[in-house]
Amino acid sequence: MQTEDVFRRANEEIADLGRTHGWRFPIPFLCECADRRCFARLELTLEVYEDLRSDPKRYLTVPGHEIPAALVIEQNATYALTEKLYARHTDPRTGASGQGRKSD
C-alpha cells in the first residue's frame, strides 16, 4: 500500500466521523502526499471533501506536495487535487482495486 493510500484511508475515517456528527465547519484532513513524514493539514468542509474525492484515482495534497507521476487536476491556495495516471489504487469507500488510466 502506498503512503498516499494510507493518508487517504485516514481521511475517509475523518470524513465518516464528520458525517456521523453532522459537522458543517472546516475539518482538518491529512495531506495525501507520498511523504510518510508529512504532517500538513487541509481545512475543508465535508461537502468540499466529498466533491473533490468523488473519483478514487484522485488525491488531495497541500500545494507543493503533489504525488510524483500524477497530473494536477485543480489547485488553489488551500489544496492541490491530483490524479494518478498509471498506478494501481484501492478505493477505501468500496474496497475495489483498479488500474489508473493512461492519459489521453
C-alpha positions in Angstrom: 0.0 0.0 0.0 1.3 3.4 -1.0 1.8 6.1 1.7 -0.8 8.4 0.0 -3.3 5.5 0.2 -2.7 5.3 4.0 -3.4 9.0 4.4 -6.5 8.8 2.2 -7.8 5.9 4.3 -7.3 8.0 7.4 -9.2 10.9 5.7 -12.1 8.6 4.9 -12.3 7.8 8.6 -12.2 11.5 9.4 -15.0 12.1 6.9 -17.0 9.3 8.4 -16.8 11.0 11.8 -17.9 14.2 10.2 -20.9 12.6 8.6 -21.8 10.8 11.8 -21.7 14.0 13.8 -23.1 16.3 11.2 -20.1 18.6 11.1 -20.5 21.7 8.9 -17.3 23.5 9.9 -14.0 23.1 8.1 -12.4 19.8 9.1 -8.6 19.2 9.2 -7.9 16.5 6.7 -4.4 15.0 6.1 -2.3 15.8 3.1 -2.4 12.7 0.9 1.2 13.1 -0.4 3.8 10.3 -0.8 6.0 11.6 2.1 5.2 9.4 5.1 6.7 12.2 7.4 4.3 14.8 6.2 2.1 16.4 8.9 0.4 19.0 6.7 -3.3 19.6 7.0 -6.0 20.8 4.6 -9.0 22.6 6.2 -12.1 21.6 4.1 -15.8 21.3 4.7 -17.1 17.8 4.4 -19.1 18.9 1.3 -16.0 20.1 -0.5 -14.0 17.0 0.5 -16.8 14.7 -0.8 -16.9 16.6 -4.1 -13.1 16.5 -4.6 -12.8 12.9 -3.6 -15.6 11.6 -5.9 -13.1 9.9 -8.1 -11.0 7.2 -6.4 -7.9 7.9 -8.5 -7.7 11.5 -7.2 -5.7 12.6 -4.1 -5.7 15.8 -2.1 -2.5 17.4 -1.1 -1.3 20.8 0.1 0.1 22.8 -2.8 3.7 21.7 -3.5 3.2 18.2 -2.1 1.8 16.7 -5.4 2.3 13.0 -5.9 5.1 12.0 -8.4 3.7 10.7 -11.7 0.3 12.3 -11.1 -1.5 15.0 -13.0 -2.6 18.1 -11.2 -6.4 18.5 -11.9 -7.1 21.5 -9.8 -5.1 23.8 -7.5 -5.7 26.8 -5.3 -4.2 28.2 -2.1 -5.7 25.5 0.0 -5.2 22.3 -1.9 -3.9 20.5 -5.0 -6.1 17.8 -6.5 -4.0 15.2 -8.4 -4.9 12.1 -10.3 -2.6 9.1 -10.6 -2.3 8.1 -14.2 -0.5 4.7 -14.1 -0.6 3.4 -10.5 -2.8 0.7 -9.0 -5.2 2.1 -6.4 -7.7 0.9 -3.9 -10.9 2.8 -3.3 -11.3 2.9 0.5 -15.0 3.6 0.0 -15.7 0.4 -1.9 -12.6 -1.7 -1.3 -12.3 -2.2 -5.1 -8.9 -2.0 -6.7 -8.2 -0.9 -10.2 -5.7 0.3 -12.6 -5.1 4.0 -13.1 -5.9 5.2 -16.7 -3.4 6.4 -19.2 -3.6 10.0 -20.2 -5.2 10.8 -23.5 
